[in-house]
Amino acid sequence: QHLDTAERLAKMILKAKPKDLVALQVHGLSLAMQGRIAESVVPLYMASQQDQKNPELLSNLAKAQHGAGLYADAIQTYKKLDRLVPNNAQILTDMGTALAKSKFYDEARVLFDRAIEIEPNYFLAWSNRGNLLLEQGFPEKALVCYETALKHNPDYPETWTNYGNAYFDLGRFEEAKLAHERAL
């Protein structure tokens, strides 16, 4: 309900002032929060063109681009964000994930490793590094990453799911079943 209202108000402001920075951001975020990720990219991009040094805005844009499957665009936005906020484990991990989705595996691995070096307890960097290894056909190495991720955050269902997938790939079905049950 509130998101619909925010979207309507933002659209009303944008009719009168098409480049209103706050209205563009509100419009984009309200769309994203409603699950309309692809639609959120344009207003967030338009806002980012006016405020190119706003890390929060660039982060929202990159996440929207990634969520819409616009990985090349997301990578470019994450690069801008990395220049503004260097050595941030979350930004590096998110950029690595977009690179992995684009099949730039070596570049993704380097970013996951940098994120882990900066923040060794960052479970998402470990989990996404495991995803990269699993996708490349190294389930044993992926298991080690997932175990480290789960040590730092045992309540992240996606890691449990992928941990189970690695066991499944190894033919260790009972362990896969237990991991998937834990994910549920």
Stockholm file with secondary structure:
# STOCKHOLM 1.0

chainA/1-184         QHLDTAERLAKMILKAKPKDLVALQVHGLSLAMQGRIAESVVPLYMASQQDQKNPELLSNLAKAQHGAGLYADAIQTYKKLDRLVPNNAQILTDMGTALAKSKFYDEARVLFDRAIEIEPNYFLAWSNRGNLLLEQGFPEKALVCYETALKHNPDYPETWTNYGNAYFDLGRFEEAKLAHERAL
#=GR chainA/1-184 SS CHHHHHHHHHHHHHHHCTTCHHHHHHHHHHHHHTTCHHHHHHHHHHHHHHCTTCHHHHHHHHHHHHHTTCHHHHHHHHHHHHHHSTTCHHHHHHHHHHHHHTTCHHHHHHHHHHHHHHCTTCHHHHHHHHHHHHHTTCHHHHHHHHHHHHHHCTTCHHHHHHHHHHHHHTTCHHHHHHHHHHHC
#=GC SS_cons         CHHHHHHHHHHHHHHHCTTCHHHHHHHHHHHHHTTCHHHHHHHHHHHHHHCTTCHHHHHHHHHHHHHTTCHHHHHHHHHHHHHHSTTCHHHHHHHHHHHHHTTCHHHHHHHHHHHHHHCTTCHHHHHHHHHHHHHTTCHHHHHHHHHHHHHHCTTCHHHHHHHHHHHHHTTCHHHHHHHHHHHC
//
